[in-house]
Amino acid sequence: MTLLKQSFNFVADSYEKYRPTYPQELFEDIIRYANLDEDHTLLEIGSGTGKATEGFVKEGISTITCIEYGLNLAQLTQKKFSSYPDLRVIHSSFEDWNHPEKVKYNLVFSGTAFHFIPYETGYQKAASLLKDDGVLALFWFVHIPSYEPVYVSIRKAYACFAPHLEDSHAPTLAEFIEKQNKQTMASGAFQDLQTHTYTWNQTYTAEEYVGLLDTHSGHQLLDPEQKALLYEEIRNAILTQNSGVITKTHAVALFLAKKK
């Protein structure tokens, strides 16, 4: 798990460049559910390059403590938000972070990162950091497989060079939501669970699509030669079969719950 968590640190600039941003509607839904205002304090678990952080900043909420395990990612995010004096980035894993006991937050949130925290630690520690009326907001990008011709060709490339990453057996969005709902409630620390989903299509050039793939941990851990062959096949499929562009459906699932 440590190697997977660190994989994003190796591609910090690419992560910032190629990863999509979260829909602003998601942050509006969180703010509405948690009754947040500009004076409230937020804690982010696994801030990456600040893709989720910036959603709250755009809504005028910038008193945020960001915990980030990757040093390159932490430094990039600190620089990115250097003009916000109440936003600080701490280089640490969440499970090892020794927070001041007196500090409690109105919201603890995490974007596509909470699955890296051991289950037996994550929910209980998050709850301990929340005020009595505090809210937990967890959200993830969830992969949606496509069976358009170009994706069928791409899937064949995976079968040849990285069969363990082939996506036809990936959990559906509904299956992901069901599993996450069960985990949240099984923790015993939260109540009043709500779930929201957001979907949209985004078009990429061949190079942009490969750049996006390269920000995912499973791809980062491939043998360099194996990865080069895979990416070349994917580029060729997009360039020869799809006029050089590819459209991907993005989906985000949001889970909101109040501290018991």
ABEGO torsion letter per residue (X at the ends): XAAAAAAAAAAAAAAAAABBBBBAAAAAAAAAAAGBBAABBBBBBGAEAGAAAAAAAAAGBABBBBBBABAAAAAAAAAAAAABAABBBBBBBAAABBBBAABBBABBBBBGAAAABBAAAAAAAAAAABBAABBBBBBBBBBBBBABAAAAAAAAAAAAABAAABAAABBBAAAAAAAAAAAAAAAGABBGBBBBBBBBBBBBBAAAAAAAAAABAAAAABBAAAAAAAAAAAAAAAAAAAGGBBBBBBBBBBBBBBBX
